[in-house]
Amino acid sequence: MAMQTIEELFEHELKDIYGAEHSLLDALEQMASESSDREIRKAFTQHRKETQGQIKRLDKIFKSMGQKPKAETCPGIEGLIKEKKAFMRKKPTEELLEFYNIGAGQKAERYEITAYECLIDMADKLGMSDAVELLEQTLQEEEAALNKLKVIASEFDVTEEMEEEEEETSSRR
């Protein structure tokens, strides 16, 4: 059946981001476990906890609509996860993987920010003020997570990390 109303679009997008958030729980846990830097590991772990809260907010929105929460596969986030798997086949050094994960996290945050902005706009047009409030809380968390990752990326010294790796390799010989 063809989608014809903004209500149907809102429901579709809500299920899409619900699926995305669930997929990101695993991805954030994996990125945290791959990190040897305490600050980076903490950022991914903290955002994973926030993501759990974001899922609870989405649950509330579904409930307010008289629906059970239902996830749909989110092709956008699944594409980013697929991209990461392809990168892993290149067997990056720990340092490059860490730097890659910071960028991958930023990509995911930008995707989520846009998704939440669109959901807020639709919820507003539908007169769903409670949903708007919940979605805005999540949007603020996503923007803060992106900003934190941008700061970490700007402070990450890839050349220093690579020099340390080369020194370790040389000393093992």
C-alpha positions as CSV (number, residue, x, y, z in Angstrom):
1,M,0.0,0.0,0.0
2,A,1.3,3.4,-0.9
3,M,2.3,5.8,1.8
4,Q,0.0,8.8,1.6
5,T,0.1,10.8,4.9
6,I,2.6,12.6,7.1
7,E,1.4,10.4,9.9
8,E,2.5,7.3,7.9
9,L,5.8,9.0,7.1
10,F,6.4,9.9,10.7
11,E,5.7,6.3,11.8
12,H,8.0,5.0,9.1
13,E,10.8,7.4,10.2
14,L,10.3,6.6,13.8
15,K,10.7,2.9,13.2
16,D,13.8,3.6,11.0
17,I,15.5,5.6,13.8
18,Y,14.4,3.0,16.4
19,G,16.2,0.4,14.3
20,A,19.2,2.7,13.9
21,E,19.5,3.3,17.6
22,H,19.4,-0.5,18.3
23,S,22.1,-1.1,15.7
24,L,24.2,1.6,17.1
25,L,24.2,0.1,20.6
26,D,26.3,-2.8,19.4
27,A,28.5,-0.5,17.2
28,L,29.2,1.8,20.1
29,E,30.1,-1.1,22.4
30,Q,32.5,-2.5,19.7
31,M,34.1,0.9,19.1
32,A,34.6,1.3,22.9
33,S,36.2,-2.1,23.1
34,E,38.5,-1.3,20.2
35,S,39.8,1.9,21.9
36,S,43.0,1.9,23.9
37,D,42.6,5.6,24.7
38,R,40.7,6.1,28.0
39,E,39.0,9.3,26.9
40,I,37.8,7.9,23.6
41,R,36.6,4.7,25.2
42,K,34.7,6.8,27.8
43,A,33.1,8.9,25.1
44,F,31.8,5.8,23.2
45,T,30.6,4.1,26.5
46,Q,28.9,7.3,27.7
47,H,27.1,7.7,24.3
48,R,26.0,4.1,24.4
49,K,24.3,4.8,27.8
50,E,22.7,7.9,26.2
51,T,21.5,5.8,23.3
52,Q,19.7,3.4,25.7
53,G,17.9,6.5,27.1
54,Q,17.1,7.6,23.6
55,I,15.5,4.3,22.9
56,K,13.3,4.7,26.0
57,R,12.2,8.1,24.7
58,L,11.3,6.5,21.4
59,D,9.3,3.8,23.3
60,K,7.3,6.6,25.0
61,I,6.5,8.2,21.6
62,F,5.3,4.8,20.2
63,K,3.2,4.3,23.4
64,S,1.7,7.9,23.0
65,M,0.6,6.8,19.5
66,G,-1.0,3.7,20.9
67,Q,1.6,1.5,19.2
68,K,4.2,-1.1,20.3
69,P,7.7,0.0,19.5
70,K,8.9,-1.6,16.3
71,A,12.3,-1.3,14.6
72,E,12.8,-1.3,10.8
73,T,16.1,-1.9,9.3
74,C,17.8,1.5,8.8
75,P,19.7,1.4,5.5
76,G,21.7,4.5,6.3
77,I,23.2,3.2,9.6
78,E,23.5,-0.3,8.2
79,G,25.6,1.2,5.3
80,L,27.9,2.9,7.9
81,I,28.3,-0.5,9.7
82,K,29.0,-2.2,6.4
83,E,31.6,0.5,5.6
84,K,33.3,-0.2,8.9
85,K,33.4,-4.0,8.2
86,A,35.0,-3.3,4.8
87,F,37.6,-1.1,6.5
88,M,38.4,-3.8,9.0
89,R,39.4,-6.1,6.1
90,K,42.3,-3.7,5.5
91,K,43.7,-4.7,8.9
92,P,44.4,-1.2,10.2
93,T,46.8,-0.5,13.0
94,E,45.3,0.1,16.4
95,E,45.9,3.8,16.1
96,L,44.4,4.1,12.6
97,L,41.4,2.1,13.7
98,E,40.9,4.4,16.7
99,F,41.1,7.5,14.4
100,Y,38.7,5.8,11.9
101,N,36.2,5.1,14.7
102,I,36.2,8.7,15.7
103,G,35.3,9.7,12.1
104,A,32.7,6.8,11.9
105,G,31.1,8.1,15.1
106,Q,30.9,11.5,13.6
107,K,29.2,10.2,10.4
108,A,26.6,8.3,12.5
109,E,25.9,11.4,14.7
110,R,25.4,13.6,11.6
111,Y,22.9,11.0,10.2
112,E,21.1,10.8,13.5
113,I,21.0,14.6,13.9
114,T,19.3,15.0,10.5
115,A,16.9,12.2,11.2
116,Y,15.9,13.8,14.6
117,E,15.5,17.2,13.0
118,C,13.1,15.8,10.4
119,L,11.2,13.8,13.1
120,I,10.8,17.0,15.2
121,D,9.5,18.9,12.2
122,M,6.9,16.2,11.4
123,A,5.9,15.9,15.1
124,D,5.5,19.6,15.3
125,K,3.3,19.6,12.1
126,L,1.2,16.8,13.6
127,G,0.7,18.7,16.9
128,M,2.6,16.1,18.9
129,S,4.2,18.5,21.5
130,D,5.2,15.7,23.9
131,A,7.0,13.9,21.0
132,V,8.7,17.1,20.0
133,E,10.0,17.6,23.5
134,L,11.4,14.0,23.7
135,L,12.9,14.2,20.3
136,E,14.5,17.6,21.1
137,Q,16.2,16.1,24.2
138,T,17.7,13.3,22.0
139,L,18.7,15.8,19.3
140,Q,20.7,17.8,22.0
141,E,22.5,14.6,23.1
142,E,23.4,13.7,19.5
143,E,24.7,17.2,18.8
144,A,26.8,17.1,22.1
145,A,28.2,13.7,21.1
146,L,29.2,15.0,17.7
147,N,30.9,18.0,19.2
148,K,32.8,15.8,21.7
149,L,34.0,13.6,18.8
150,K,35.1,16.6,16.8
151,V,37.2,17.8,19.7
152,I,38.7,14.4,20.2
153,A,39.5,14.2,16.5
154,S,41.1,17.6,16.5
155,E,43.4,16.6,19.4
156,F,44.2,13.2,18.0
157,D,47.8,13.2,16.7
158,V,48.0,10.5,14.1
159,T,51.7,11.1,13.4
160,E,52.7,10.8,17.0
161,E,50.7,7.6,17.3
162,M,52.3,6.2,14.2
163,E,55.8,7.2,15.3
164,E,55.2,5.3,18.6
165,E,54.0,2.3,16.6
166,E,57.1,2.4,14.4
167,E,59.4,2.7,17.5
168,E,57.7,-0.4,19.1
169,T,58.1,-2.3,15.8
170,S,61.8,-1.3,15.6
171,S,62.5,-2.3,19.2
172,R,61.0,-5.8,18.7
173,R,63.4,-6.4,15.8
